[in-house]
Amino acid sequence: MFGKIGTTELLLILGIALLIFGPSKLPKLGKAIGQTIGNFKKSSTAAESGENRPGGKTQE
């Protein structure tokens, strides 16, 4: 249905984000999104390995 996102599409998205948030808030927004993705990956890895279980042990 949808094709791959190319350079033109990424530049268009970046331009719209620049207009909406302004040049001063764009780096802060990028950092916040990166930290959110990192935390999500860390949490999902911990959940898969069983670190979120009571006692921190995996089921055997």
C-alpha distance matrix in Angstrom:
0.0 3.8 6.7 10.0 12.4 15.3 18.8 18.5 16.0 18.4 21.4 20.0 19.5 23.0 24.5 23.4 24.7 27.9 28.5 28.0 30.0 32.3 33.4 35.8 33.5 30.5 32.1 33.1 29.6 28.3 31.1 30.5 26.8 27.9 30.7 28.5 26.1 29.2 30.8 27.8 27.7 31.5 31.5 28.9 30.9 34.1 32.8 31.8 35.2 37.0 38.6 37.9 39.9 43.4 45.8 43.1 43.4 40.8 41.2 43.0
3.8 0.0 3.8 6.8 8.7 11.6 15.1 14.9 12.3 14.6 17.6 16.5 15.9 19.3 21.0 20.1 21.3 24.4 25.2 24.9 26.8 28.9 29.8 32.3 30.1 27.0 28.6 29.8 26.4 24.9 27.9 27.5 23.9 24.9 27.9 25.9 23.5 26.7 28.5 25.8 25.7 29.5 29.8 27.5 29.4 32.7 31.8 30.9 34.2 36.2 37.5 36.8 39.2 42.7 44.9 42.0 42.6 40.2 40.9 42.9
6.7 3.8 0.0 3.8 6.5 8.8 12.5 12.8 10.9 13.1 16.1 15.7 15.6 18.6 20.4 20.2 21.4 24.1 25.3 25.5 27.1 28.9 29.3 32.0 30.1 26.7 28.0 29.6 26.5 24.5 27.4 27.6 24.0 24.5 27.7 26.3 23.6 26.5 28.8 26.3 25.8 29.5 30.3 28.1 29.6 33.0 32.5 31.4 34.4 36.8 37.9 37.6 40.1 43.7 45.6 42.6 43.1 40.7 41.7 43.4
10.0 6.8 3.8 0.0 3.8 6.2 9.9 11.1 9.5 10.7 14.0 14.4 14.1 16.5 18.8 19.1 19.9 22.4 24.0 24.3 25.5 27.1 27.2 29.7 27.9 24.3 25.2 27.0 24.1 21.8 24.6 25.1 21.5 21.6 25.0 23.9 21.1 23.7 26.3 24.1 23.3 27.0 28.2 26.1 27.3 30.9 30.7 29.6 32.4 35.0 35.9 35.8 38.5 42.1 43.8 40.6 41.2 39.0 40.3 42.0
12.4 8.7 6.5 3.8 0.0 3.8 7.0 8.1 6.0 7.0 10.3 10.8 10.5 12.7 15.1 15.5 16.3 18.7 20.4 20.9 22.0 23.4 23.4 26.0 24.3 20.8 21.8 23.8 20.9 18.7 21.7 22.5 19.0 19.4 22.9 22.0 19.5 22.2 24.9 23.2 22.7 26.3 27.6 26.0 27.3 30.7 30.8 30.1 32.8 35.3 35.8 35.7 38.6 42.0 43.7 40.5 41.5 39.6 41.1 43.1
15.3 11.6 8.8 6.2 3.8 0.0 3.8 5.5 5.4 6.4 8.8 10.1 10.9 12.5 14.4 15.7 16.8 18.4 20.3 21.4 22.5 23.3 22.9 25.8 24.6 21.0 21.9 24.3 21.9 19.5 22.5 23.8 20.7 20.7 24.4 24.1 21.7 24.0 27.0 25.7 25.0 28.5 30.1 28.7 29.7 33.1 33.5 32.8 35.3 37.9 38.3 38.4 41.4 44.8 46.3 43.0 44.0 42.2 43.9 45.8
18.8 15.1 12.5 9.9 7.0 3.8 0.0 3.8 5.5 5.1 6.2 8.6 9.9 10.5 12.2 14.3 15.3 16.3 18.4 20.0 20.9 21.1 20.3 23.3 22.6 18.9 19.8 22.6 20.6 18.1 21.2 22.9 20.2 20.2 24.0 24.1 22.0 24.2 27.3 26.4 25.9 29.1 31.0 30.0 30.9 34.2 35.0 34.4 36.7 39.3 39.4 39.5 42.7 46.0 47.4 44.1 45.3 43.8 45.7 47.7
18.5 14.9 12.8 11.1 8.1 5.5 3.8 0.0 3.8 5.5 5.2 6.2 8.7 9.9 10.5 12.4 14.3 15.2 16.6 18.5 20.0 20.2 19.9 23.2 22.6 19.1 20.6 23.4 21.2 19.3 22.8 24.2 21.6 22.1 25.8 25.7 24.0 26.5 29.4 28.4 28.3 31.6 33.2 32.2 33.5 36.7 37.2 36.9 39.4 41.8 41.8 41.7 44.9 48.2 49.7 46.5 47.8 46.3 48.1 50.2
16.0 12.3 10.9 9.5 6.0 5.4 5.5 3.8 0.0 3.8 5.4 5.0 6.2 8.6 9.8 10.7 12.3 14.1 15.4 16.6 18.2 19.1 19.3 22.4 21.2 17.8 19.6 21.9 19.2 17.6 21.1 22.0 19.2 20.1 23.8 23.2 21.5 24.4 27.0 25.7 25.9 29.3 30.6 29.6 31.1 34.2 34.5 34.3 37.0 39.2 39.3 39.0 42.1 45.3 47.1 44.0 45.4 43.8 45.5 47.8
18.4 14.6 13.1 10.7 7.0 6.4 5.1 5.5 3.8 0.0 3.8 5.4 5.1 6.1 8.5 10.0 10.5 12.2 14.3 15.4 16.2 17.0 16.7 19.6 18.4 14.8 16.1 18.6 16.1 14.1 17.6 18.8 16.1 16.8 20.5 20.3 18.7 21.3 24.1 23.2 23.3 26.5 28.1 27.3 28.8 31.8 32.4 32.3 34.8 37.0 36.9 36.6 39.9 43.1 44.6 41.5 43.0 41.7 43.6 45.9
21.4 17.6 16.1 14.0 10.3 8.8 6.2 5.2 5.4 3.8 0.0 3.8 5.5 5.0 6.0 8.6 9.8 10.3 12.3 14.2 15.2 15.2 14.7 18.0 17.5 14.0 15.6 18.5 16.5 14.9 18.4 20.0 17.8 18.6 22.2 22.4 21.2 23.7 26.5 26.0 26.2 29.2 30.9 30.5 31.8 34.7 35.5 35.7 38.0 40.2 39.8 39.6 42.9 46.0 47.4 44.4 46.1 44.9 46.9 49.3
20.0 16.5 15.7 14.4 10.8 10.1 8.6 6.2 5.0 5.4 3.8 0.0 3.8 5.4 5.1 6.3 8.6 9.8 10.7 12.4 14.3 14.7 15.2 18.5 17.8 14.7 17.0 19.5 17.0 16.1 19.8 20.8 18.5 20.0 23.5 23.1 22.2 25.1 27.5 26.7 27.4 30.5 31.8 31.3 33.1 35.9 36.3 36.6 39.2 41.2 40.9 40.3 43.6 46.6 48.3 45.4 47.1 45.9 47.8 50.3
19.5 15.9 15.6 14.1 10.5 10.9 9.9 8.7 6.2 5.1 5.5 3.8 0.0 3.8 5.4 5.2 6.2 8.6 10.0 10.6 12.1 13.3 14.0 16.9 15.5 12.3 14.8 16.7 13.9 13.1 16.8 17.4 15.0 16.8 20.1 19.5 18.8 21.8 24.0 23.2 24.1 27.2 28.3 27.9 29.9 32.5 32.9 33.4 36.0 37.8 37.4 36.7 40.0 43.0 44.8 41.9 43.7 42.6 44.5 47.1
23.0 19.3 18.6 16.5 12.7 12.5 10.5 9.9 8.6 6.1 5.0 5.4 3.8 0.0 3.8 5.5 5.1 6.1 8.7 9.9 10.4 10.9 10.8 13.8 12.8 9.4 11.6 14.1 11.9 10.9 14.6 15.8 14.0 15.4 18.8 18.9 18.4 21.0 23.4 23.2 24.0 26.8 28.2 28.3 30.0 32.5 33.2 33.9 36.2 38.1 37.4 36.8 40.3 43.1 44.6 41.8 43.8 42.9 45.1 47.7
24.5 21.0 20.4 18.8 15.1 14.4 12.2 10.5 9.8 8.5 6.0 5.1 5.4 3.8 0.0 3.8 5.4 5.0 6.3 8.7 10.1 9.9 10.3 13.8 13.4 10.7 13.5 16.0 14.1 13.8 17.5 18.6 17.2 18.9 22.1 22.1 22.0 24.6 26.8 26.7 27.7 30.4 31.7 31.9 33.6 36.1 36.8 37.5 39.9 41.7 40.9 40.2 43.7 46.4 48.1 45.3 47.4 46.5 48.6 51.4
23.4 20.1 20.2 19.1 15.5 15.7 14.3 12.4 10.7 10.0 8.6 6.3 5.2 5.5 3.8 0.0 3.8 5.4 5.1 6.2 8.6 9.6 11.3 14.4 13.3 11.1 14.4 16.1 13.6 14.1 17.8 18.1 16.6 18.9 21.8 21.3 21.5 24.5 26.3 25.8 27.3 30.0 30.9 31.0 33.2 35.5 35.8 36.8 39.3 40.9 40.2 39.2 42.6 45.2 47.1 44.5 46.6 45.8 47.7 50.6
24.7 21.3 21.4 19.9 16.3 16.8 15.3 14.3 12.3 10.5 9.8 8.6 6.2 5.1 5.4 3.8 0.0 3.8 5.4 5.1 5.9 7.6 9.1 11.6 9.9 7.6 11.0 12.3 9.8 10.5 14.1 14.3 13.1 15.6 18.3 18.0 18.4 21.3 23.0 22.8 24.4 27.0 27.9 28.3 30.5 32.5 33.1 34.3 36.6 38.1 37.2 36.2 39.6 42.2 43.9 41.4 43.6 43.0 45.1 48.0
27.9 24.4 24.1 22.4 18.7 18.4 16.3 15.2 14.1 12.2 10.3 9.8 8.6 6.1 5.0 5.4 3.8 0.0 3.8 5.5 5.5 5.0 6.0 9.1 8.7 6.7 10.1 12.1 10.6 11.4 14.7 15.6 15.1 17.2 19.8 20.1 20.7 23.2 25.0 25.3 26.8 29.1 30.3 31.0 32.9 34.9 35.8 37.0 39.1 40.6 39.5 38.6 42.2 44.6 46.2 43.6 46.0 45.6 47.8 50.8
28.5 25.2 25.3 24.0 20.4 20.3 18.4 16.6 15.4 14.3 12.3 10.7 10.0 8.7 6.3 5.1 5.4 3.8 0.0 3.8 5.9 5.6 8.1 11.0 10.7 9.7 13.4 14.9 13.3 14.7 17.9 18.3 17.9 20.4 22.8 22.7 23.5 26.2 27.7 27.9 29.6 32.0 32.9 33.5 35.7 37.6 38.2 39.5 41.8 43.2 42.1 41.0 44.5 46.8 48.6 46.2 48.6 48.1 50.2 53.2
28.0 24.9 25.5 24.3 20.9 21.4 20.0 18.5 16.6 15.4 14.2 12.4 10.6 9.9 8.7 6.2 5.1 5.5 3.8 0.0 3.8 5.9 9.3 11.2 9.7 9.3 13.2 13.7 11.6 13.7 16.8 16.4 16.0 19.0 21.0 20.5 21.7 24.6 25.6 25.7 27.8 30.1 30.6 31.4 33.8 35.5 35.9 37.4 39.8 40.9 39.8 38.4 41.8 44.1 46.0 43.7 46.2 45.8 47.9 51.0
30.0 26.8 27.1 25.5 22.0 22.5 20.9 20.0 18.2 16.2 15.2 14.3 12.1 10.4 10.1 8.6 5.9 5.5 5.9 3.8 0.0 3.8 6.9 7.9 5.9 6.2 10.0 10.1 8.6 11.1 13.8 13.5 13.8 16.7 18.4 18.3 19.9 22.4 23.4 23.9 26.1 28.0 28.7 29.9 32.1 33.6 34.3 36.0 38.1 39.1 37.7 36.5 40.0 42.1 43.8 41.6 44.3 44.1 46.3 49.5
32.3 28.9 28.9 27.1 23.4 23.3 21.1 20.2 19.1 17.0 15.2 14.7 13.3 10.9 9.9 9.6 7.6 5.0 5.6 5.9 3.8 0.0 3.8 5.6 5.8 6.3 9.7 10.8 10.4 12.4 14.9 15.4 16.1 18.4 20.3 20.8 22.2 24.4 25.7 26.5 28.4 30.2 31.3 32.5 34.5 36.0 37.0 38.6 40.6 41.8 40.2 39.2 42.8 44.9 46.4 44.1 46.8 46.7 49.1 52.2
33.4 29.8 29.3 27.2 23.4 22.9 20.3 19.9 19.3 16.7 14.7 15.2 14.0 10.8 10.3 11.3 9.1 6.0 8.1 9.3 6.9 3.8 0.0 3.8 5.7 5.4 7.7 9.8 10.3 11.5 13.7 15.1 16.0 17.6 19.6 20.7 22.0 23.7 25.4 26.6 28.1 29.7 31.2 32.5 34.1 35.7 37.0 38.5 40.2 41.6 40.0 39.3 43.0 45.1 46.3 43.8 46.5 46.5 49.1 52.1
35.8 32.3 32.0 29.7 26.0 25.8 23.3 23.2 22.4 19.6 18.0 18.5 16.9 13.8 13.8 14.4 11.6 9.1 11.0 11.2 7.9 5.6 3.8 0.0 3.8 5.8 6.9 7.8 9.5 11.3 12.5 13.8 15.5 17.1 18.4 19.8 21.6 22.9 24.2 25.8 27.5 28.7 30.1 31.9 33.4 34.6 36.1 37.9 39.4 40.6 38.6 37.9 41.6 43.5 44.6 42.2 45.1 45.4 48.1 51.2
33.5 30.1 30.1 27.9 24.3 24.6 22.6 22.6 21.2 18.4 17.5 17.8 15.5 12.8 13.4 13.3 9.9 8.7 10.7 9.7 5.9 5.8 5.7 3.8 0.0 3.8 5.7 5.3 6.1 8.7 10.1 10.6 12.3 14.3 15.5 16.5 18.5 20.0 21.1 22.5 24.5 25.8 26.9 28.6 30.4 31.6 32.8 34.7 36.3 37.4 35.5 34.6 38.3 40.2 41.5 39.2 42.0 42.3 44.9 48.0
30.5 27.0 26.7 24.3 20.8 21.0 18.9 19.1 17.8 14.8 14.0 14.7 12.3 9.4 10.7 11.1 7.6 6.7 9.7 9.3 6.2 6.3 5.4 5.8 3.8 0.0 3.9 5.5 5.0 6.2 8.7 9.9 10.6 12.3 14.3 15.3 16.6 18.4 20.0 21.1 22.7 24.3 25.8 27.1 28.7 30.3 31.6 33.1 34.8 36.2 34.6 33.9 37.6 39.8 41.1 38.5 41.2 41.1 43.7 46.7
32.1 28.6 28.0 25.2 21.8 21.9 19.8 20.6 19.6 16.1 15.6 17.0 14.8 11.6 13.5 14.4 11.0 10.1 13.4 13.2 10.0 9.7 7.7 6.9 5.7 3.9 0.0 3.8 5.4 5.1 6.2 8.6 9.9 10.5 12.3 14.2 15.4 16.5 18.3 20.0 21.2 22.5 24.3 25.8 27.0 28.5 30.2 31.7 33.1 34.6 32.8 32.4 36.2 38.3 39.3 36.6 39.3 39.4 42.2 45.1
33.1 29.8 29.6 27.0 23.8 24.3 22.6 23.4 21.9 18.6 18.5 19.5 16.7 14.1 16.0 16.1 12.3 12.1 14.9 13.7 10.1 10.8 9.8 7.8 5.3 5.5 3.8 0.0 3.8 5.4 5.1 6.2 8.6 9.9 10.6 12.3 14.3 15.3 16.5 18.3 20.1 21.0 22.4 24.3 25.8 26.8 28.5 30.3 31.7 32.8 30.8 30.2 33.9 35.8 36.8 34.4 37.3 37.6 40.4 43.5
29.6 26.4 26.5 24.1 20.9 21.9 20.6 21.2 19.2 16.1 16.5 17.0 13.9 11.9 14.1 13.6 9.8 10.6 13.3 11.6 8.6 10.4 10.3 9.5 6.1 5.0 5.4 3.8 0.0 3.8 5.4 5.1 6.2 8.6 9.9 10.5 12.4 14.2 15.4 16.5 18.5 20.0 21.1 22.6 24.4 25.7 26.9 28.7 30.4 31.5 29.9 29.0 32.7 34.8 36.2 33.7 36.4 36.5 39.0 42.1
28.3 24.9 24.5 21.8 18.7 19.5 18.1 19.3 17.6 14.1 14.9 16.1 13.1 10.9 13.8 14.1 10.5 11.4 14.7 13.7 11.1 12.4 11.5 11.3 8.7 6.2 5.1 5.4 3.8 0.0 3.8 5.5 5.2 6.1 8.7 9.9 10.7 12.3 14.3 15.4 16.6 18.3 20.0 21.2 22.6 24.3 25.8 27.1 28.8 30.3 28.8 28.4 32.1 34.5 35.6 32.9 35.4 35.2 37.8 40.7
31.1 27.9 27.4 24.6 21.7 22.5 21.2 22.8 21.1 17.6 18.4 19.8 16.8 14.6 17.5 17.8 14.1 14.7 17.9 16.8 13.8 14.9 13.7 12.5 10.1 8.7 6.2 5.1 5.4 3.8 0.0 3.8 5.5 5.1 6.2 8.6 10.0 10.5 12.2 14.2 15.4 16.4 18.2 20.0 21.1 22.4 24.2 25.8 27.0 28.5 26.6 26.3 30.1 32.3 33.2 30.5 33.1 33.3 36.1 39.0
30.5 27.5 27.6 25.1 22.5 23.8 22.9 24.2 22.0 18.8 20.0 20.8 17.4 15.8 18.6 18.1 14.3 15.6 18.3 16.4 13.5 15.4 15.1 13.8 10.6 9.9 8.6 6.2 5.1 5.5 3.8 0.0 3.8 5.4 5.2 6.1 8.7 9.8 10.5 12.2 14.3 15.3 16.4 18.3 20.0 21.0 22.4 24.3 25.8 26.8 25.0 24.2 27.9 30.0 31.2 28.7 31.5 31.7 34.4 37.5
26.8 23.9 24.0 21.5 19.0 20.7 20.2 21.6 19.2 16.1 17.8 18.5 15.0 14.0 17.2 16.6 13.1 15.1 17.9 16.0 13.8 16.1 16.0 15.5 12.3 10.6 9.9 8.6 6.2 5.2 5.5 3.8 0.0 3.8 5.5 5.1 6.2 8.6 9.9 10.6 12.4 14.2 15.3 16.5 18.4 19.9 21.0 22.6 24.5 25.7 24.4 23.7 27.3 29.8 31.2 28.5 30.9 30.7 33.1 36.2
27.9 24.9 24.5 21.6 19.4 20.7 20.2 22.1 20.1 16.8 18.6 20.0 16.8 15.4 18.9 18.9 15.6 17.2 20.4 19.0 16.7 18.4 17.6 17.1 14.3 12.3 10.5 9.9 8.6 6.1 5.1 5.4 3.8 0.0 3.8 5.4 5.2 6.1 8.6 9.9 10.7 12.3 14.2 15.4 16.6 18.3 20.0 21.2 22.7 24.4 22.9 22.8 26.5 29.0 30.0 27.1 29.4 29.2 31.9 34.7
30.7 27.9 27.7 25.0 22.9 24.4 24.0 25.8 23.8 20.5 22.2 23.5 20.1 18.8 22.1 21.8 18.3 19.8 22.8 21.0 18.4 20.3 19.6 18.4 15.5 14.3 12.3 10.6 9.9 8.7 6.2 5.2 5.5 3.8 0.0 3.8 5.5 5.0 6.1 8.5 9.9 10.4 12.1 14.1 15.3 16.3 18.1 19.9 21.1 22.3 20.5 20.2 24.0 26.2 27.1 24.4 27.0 27.1 30.0 32.9
28.5 25.9 26.3 23.9 22.0 24.1 24.1 25.7 23.2 20.3 22.4 23.1 19.5 18.9 22.1 21.3 18.0 20.1 22.7 20.5 18.3 20.8 20.7 19.8 16.5 15.3 14.2 12.3 10.5 9.9 8.6 6.1 5.1 5.4 3.8 0.0 3.8 5.4 5.2 6.1 8.7 9.9 10.5 12.2 14.2 15.3 16.4 18.3 20.0 21.0 19.5 18.7 22.3 24.7 26.1 23.5 26.1 25.9 28.5 31.6
26.1 23.5 23.6 21.1 19.5 21.7 22.0 24.0 21.5 18.7 21.2 22.2 18.8 18.4 22.0 21.5 18.4 20.7 23.5 21.7 19.9 22.2 22.0 21.6 18.5 16.6 15.4 14.3 12.4 10.7 10.0 8.7 6.2 5.2 5.5 3.8 0.0 3.8 5.5 5.1 6.2 8.6 9.9 10.6 12.2 14.2 15.3 16.5 18.4 20.0 19.0 18.6 22.1 25.0 26.3 23.4 25.4 24.9 27.3 30.2
29.2 26.7 26.5 23.7 22.2 24.0 24.2 26.5 24.4 21.3 23.7 25.1 21.8 21.0 24.6 24.5 21.3 23.2 26.2 24.6 22.4 24.4 23.7 22.9 20.0 18.4 16.5 15.3 14.2 12.3 10.5 9.8 8.6 6.1 5.0 5.4 3.8 0.0 3.8 5.4 5.2 6.1 8.6 10.0 10.6 12.3 14.2 15.5 16.6 18.3 16.9 17.1 20.8 23.5 24.3 21.2 23.4 23.1 25.9 28.7
30.8 28.5 28.8 26.3 24.9 27.0 27.3 29.4 27.0 24.1 26.5 27.5 24.0 23.4 26.8 26.3 23.0 25.0 27.7 25.6 23.4 25.7 25.4 24.2 21.1 20.0 18.3 16.5 15.4 14.3 12.2 10.5 9.9 8.6 6.1 5.2 5.5 3.8 0.0 3.8 5.5 5.0 6.1 8.5 9.8 10.4 12.1 14.2 15.4 16.4 14.6 14.2 18.0 20.4 21.5 18.7 21.2 21.2 24.0 27.0
27.8 25.8 26.3 24.1 23.2 25.7 26.4 28.4 25.7 23.2 26.0 26.7 23.2 23.2 26.7 25.8 22.8 25.3 27.9 25.7 23.9 26.5 26.6 25.8 22.5 21.1 20.0 18.3 16.5 15.4 14.2 12.2 10.6 9.9 8.5 6.1 5.1 5.4 3.8 0.0 3.8 5.4 5.1 6.1 8.5 9.8 10.5 12.3 14.3 15.3 14.4 13.7 17.2 20.0 21.6 18.8 20.8 20.3 22.6 25.7
27.7 25.7 25.8 23.3 22.7 25.0 25.9 28.3 25.9 23.3 26.2 27.4 24.1 24.0 27.7 27.3 24.4 26.8 29.6 27.8 26.1 28.4 28.1 27.5 24.5 22.7 21.2 20.1 18.5 16.6 15.4 14.3 12.4 10.7 9.9 8.7 6.2 5.2 5.5 3.8 0.0 3.8 5.5 5.2 6.1 8.5 9.8 10.6 12.3 14.2 13.6 13.9 17.2 20.4 21.5 18.3 19.9 19.0 21.5 24.2
31.5 29.5 29.5 27.0 26.3 28.5 29.1 31.6 29.3 26.5 29.2 30.5 27.2 26.8 30.4 30.0 27.0 29.1 32.0 30.1 28.0 30.2 29.7 28.7 25.8 24.3 22.5 21.0 20.0 18.3 16.4 15.3 14.2 12.3 10.4 9.9 8.6 6.1 5.0 5.4 3.8 0.0 3.8 5.6 5.2 6.1 8.6 10.0 10.7 12.3 10.9 11.5 15.0 17.9 18.6 15.3 17.3 17.0 19.9 22.7
31.5 29.8 30.3 28.2 27.6 30.1 31.0 33.2 30.6 28.1 30.9 31.8 28.3 28.2 31.7 30.9 27.9 30.3 32.9 30.6 28.7 31.3 31.2 30.1 26.9 25.8 24.3 22.4 21.1 20.0 18.2 16.4 15.3 14.2 12.1 10.5 9.9 8.6 6.1 5.1 5.5 3.8 0.0 3.8 5.4 5.0 6.1 8.6 9.9 10.5 9.3 8.7 12.3 15.2 16.6 13.6 15.7 15.4 18.0 21.1
28.9 27.5 28.1 26.1 26.0 28.7 30.0 32.2 29.6 27.3 30.5 31.3 27.9 28.3 31.9 31.0 28.3 31.0 33.5 31.4 29.9 32.5 32.5 31.9 28.6 27.1 25.8 24.3 22.6 21.2 20.0 18.3 16.5 15.4 14.1 12.2 10.6 10.0 8.5 6.1 5.2 5.6 3.8 0.0 3.8 5.4 5.0 6.2 8.7 9.9 10.1 9.8 12.8 16.2 17.8 14.7 15.9 14.7 16.9 19.8
30.9 29.4 29.6 27.3 27.3 29.7 30.9 33.5 31.1 28.8 31.8 33.1 29.9 30.0 33.6 33.2 30.5 32.9 35.7 33.8 32.1 34.5 34.1 33.4 30.4 28.7 27.0 25.8 24.4 22.6 21.1 20.0 18.4 16.6 15.3 14.2 12.2 10.6 9.8 8.5 6.1 5.2 5.4 3.8 0.0 3.8 5.4 5.2 6.3 8.6 8.8 10.0 12.8 16.2 17.0 13.5 14.4 13.2 15.8 18.2
34.1 32.7 33.0 30.9 30.7 33.1 34.2 36.7 34.2 31.8 34.7 35.9 32.5 32.5 36.1 35.5 32.5 34.9 37.6 35.5 33.6 36.0 35.7 34.6 31.6 30.3 28.5 26.8 25.7 24.3 22.4 21.0 19.9 18.3 16.3 15.3 14.2 12.3 10.4 9.8 8.5 6.1 5.0 5.4 3.8 0.0 3.8 5.5 5.2 6.1 5.2 6.5 9.5 12.7 13.3 9.9 11.4 10.9 13.8 16.7
32.8 31.8 32.5 30.7 30.8 33.5 35.0 37.2 34.5 32.4 35.5 36.3 32.9 33.2 36.8 35.8 33.1 35.8 38.2 35.9 34.3 37.0 37.0 36.1 32.8 31.6 30.2 28.5 26.9 25.8 24.2 22.4 21.0 20.0 18.1 16.4 15.3 14.2 12.1 10.5 9.8 8.6 6.1 5.0 5.4 3.8 0.0 3.8 5.5 5.2 6.0 5.6 8.0 11.6 13.2 10.3 11.2 10.0 12.1 15.3
31.8 30.9 31.4 29.6 30.1 32.8 34.4 36.9 34.3 32.3 35.7 36.6 33.4 33.9 37.5 36.8 34.3 37.0 39.5 37.4 36.0 38.6 38.5 37.9 34.7 33.1 31.7 30.3 28.7 27.1 25.8 24.3 22.6 21.2 19.9 18.3 16.5 15.5 14.2 12.3 10.6 10.0 8.6 6.2 5.2 5.5 3.8 0.0 3.8 5.5 7.8 8.7 10.1 13.8 15.0 11.9 11.7 9.5 11.3 13.8
35.2 34.2 34.4 32.4 32.8 35.3 36.7 39.4 37.0 34.8 38.0 39.2 36.0 36.2 39.9 39.3 36.6 39.1 41.8 39.8 38.1 40.6 40.2 39.4 36.3 34.8 33.1 31.7 30.4 28.8 27.0 25.8 24.5 22.7 21.1 20.0 18.4 16.6 15.4 14.3 12.3 10.7 9.9 8.7 6.3 5.2 5.5 3.8 0.0 3.8 5.8 8.2 9.3 12.7 13.0 9.5 9.0 7.2 9.9 12.2
37.0 36.2 36.8 35.0 35.3 37.9 39.3 41.8 39.2 37.0 40.2 41.2 37.8 38.1 41.7 40.9 38.1 40.6 43.2 40.9 39.1 41.8 41.6 40.6 37.4 36.2 34.6 32.8 31.5 30.3 28.5 26.8 25.7 24.4 22.3 21.0 20.0 18.3 16.4 15.3 14.2 12.3 10.5 9.9 8.6 6.1 5.2 5.5 3.8 0.0 3.8 5.4 5.6 9.0 9.7 6.7 6.4 5.0 7.7 10.8
38.6 37.5 37.9 35.9 35.8 38.3 39.4 41.8 39.3 36.9 39.8 40.9 37.4 37.4 40.9 40.2 37.2 39.5 42.1 39.8 37.7 40.2 40.0 38.6 35.5 34.6 32.8 30.8 29.9 28.8 26.6 25.0 24.4 22.9 20.5 19.5 19.0 16.9 14.6 14.4 13.6 10.9 9.3 10.1 8.8 5.2 6.0 7.8 5.8 3.8 0.0 3.8 5.5 8.1 8.2 4.7 6.6 7.3 10.5 13.6
37.9 36.8 37.6 35.8 35.7 38.4 39.5 41.7 39.0 36.6 39.6 40.3 36.7 36.8 40.2 39.2 36.2 38.6 41.0 38.4 36.5 39.2 39.3 37.9 34.6 33.9 32.4 30.2 29.0 28.4 26.3 24.2 23.7 22.8 20.2 18.7 18.6 17.1 14.2 13.7 13.9 11.5 8.7 9.8 10.0 6.5 5.6 8.7 8.2 5.4 3.8 0.0 3.8 6.5 8.3 6.1 8.4 9.0 11.4 15.0
39.9 39.2 40.1 38.5 38.6 41.4 42.7 44.9 42.1 39.9 42.9 43.6 40.0 40.3 43.7 42.6 39.6 42.2 44.5 41.8 40.0 42.8 43.0 41.6 38.3 37.6 36.2 33.9 32.7 32.1 30.1 27.9 27.3 26.5 24.0 22.3 22.1 20.8 18.0 17.2 17.2 15.0 12.3 12.8 12.8 9.5 8.0 10.1 9.3 5.6 5.5 3.8 0.0 3.8 6.2 5.2 6.3 7.0 8.6 12.3
43.4 42.7 43.7 42.1 42.0 44.8 46.0 48.2 45.3 43.1 46.0 46.6 43.0 43.1 46.4 45.2 42.2 44.6 46.8 44.1 42.1 44.9 45.1 43.5 40.2 39.8 38.3 35.8 34.8 34.5 32.3 30.0 29.8 29.0 26.2 24.7 25.0 23.5 20.4 20.0 20.4 17.9 15.2 16.2 16.2 12.7 11.6 13.8 12.7 9.0 8.1 6.5 3.8 0.0 3.8 5.4 7.0 9.1 10.3 13.6
45.8 44.9 45.6 43.8 43.7 46.3 47.4 49.7 47.1 44.6 47.4 48.3 44.8 44.6 48.1 47.1 43.9 46.2 48.6 46.0 43.8 46.4 46.3 44.6 41.5 41.1 39.3 36.8 36.2 35.6 33.2 31.2 31.2 30.0 27.1 26.1 26.3 24.3 21.5 21.6 21.5 18.6 16.6 17.8 17.0 13.3 13.2 15.0 13.0 9.7 8.2 8.3 6.2 3.8 0.0 3.8 5.5 8.8 10.7 13.4
43.1 42.0 42.6 40.6 40.5 43.0 44.1 46.5 44.0 41.5 44.4 45.4 41.9 41.8 45.3 44.5 41.4 43.6 46.2 43.7 41.6 44.1 43.8 42.2 39.2 38.5 36.6 34.4 33.7 32.9 30.5 28.7 28.5 27.1 24.4 23.5 23.4 21.2 18.7 18.8 18.3 15.3 13.6 14.7 13.5 9.9 10.3 11.9 9.5 6.7 4.7 6.1 5.2 5.4 3.8 0.0 3.8 6.8 9.8 12.6
43.4 42.6 43.1 41.2 41.5 44.0 45.3 47.8 45.4 43.0 46.1 47.1 43.7 43.8 47.4 46.6 43.6 46.0 48.6 46.2 44.3 46.8 46.5 45.1 42.0 41.2 39.3 37.3 36.4 35.4 33.1 31.5 30.9 29.4 27.0 26.1 25.4 23.4 21.2 20.8 19.9 17.3 15.7 15.9 14.4 11.4 11.2 11.7 9.0 6.4 6.6 8.4 6.3 7.0 5.5 3.8 0.0 3.8 6.6 9.0
40.8 40.2 40.7 39.0 39.6 42.2 43.8 46.3 43.8 41.7 44.9 45.9 42.6 42.9 46.5 45.8 43.0 45.6 48.1 45.8 44.1 46.7 46.5 45.4 42.3 41.1 39.4 37.6 36.5 35.2 33.3 31.7 30.7 29.2 27.1 25.9 24.9 23.1 21.2 20.3 19.0 17.0 15.4 14.7 13.2 10.9 10.0 9.5 7.2 5.0 7.3 9.0 7.0 9.1 8.8 6.8 3.8 0.0 3.8 6.4
41.2 40.9 41.7 40.3 41.1 43.9 45.7 48.1 45.5 43.6 46.9 47.8 44.5 45.1 48.6 47.7 45.1 47.8 50.2 47.9 46.3 49.1 49.1 48.1 44.9 43.7 42.2 40.4 39.0 37.8 36.1 34.4 33.1 31.9 30.0 28.5 27.3 25.9 24.0 22.6 21.5 19.9 18.0 16.9 15.8 13.8 12.1 11.3 9.9 7.7 10.5 11.4 8.6 10.3 10.7 9.8 6.6 3.8 0.0 3.8
43.0 42.9 43.4 42.0 43.1 45.8 47.7 50.2 47.8 45.9 49.3 50.3 47.1 47.7 51.4 50.6 48.0 50.8 53.2 51.0 49.5 52.2 52.1 51.2 48.0 46.7 45.1 43.5 42.1 40.7 39.0 37.5 36.2 34.7 32.9 31.6 30.2 28.7 27.0 25.7 24.2 22.7 21.1 19.8 18.2 16.7 15.3 13.8 12.2 10.8 13.6 15.0 12.3 13.6 13.4 12.6 9.0 6.4 3.8 0.0
